[in-house]
Amino acid sequence: MASPVSSLTPIPGVPDLKSLPGLGLPGGKSGGAFEAVLRDSISKVESFRANAAQSVEQFLAGENEDLHRTVMATQRAELAFDLFLQARNKVVQAYQEIMRMQM
């Protein structure tokens, strides 16, 4: 016959998930580290966009803004948005793959 299953003991050196600060467990209020990284990334992309918009406005108004600085600011904003969009696509793809897994 099969031996009875005994209770599992924690692995030494691995912290309990419930004790980790900022780890969002289902039903919990904390968003965790992923939320912080996501918010930070969104704010950086938005700041690049705002900086590019301000640079274009200053260039069009003739307020001593160089053309190459304006182009660099708009390219930086575009690249940041493209990178963020690709990261978002990878996260969505990973989520869809997890949802396709059978239990």
Secondary structure, DSSP 8 states (H G I E B T S, - for coil): -----------TT---GGGSTT---TT-S--HHHHHHHHHHHHHHHHHHHHHHHHHHHHHHTSS--HHHHHHHHHHHHHHHHHHHHHHHHHHHHHHHHHH---
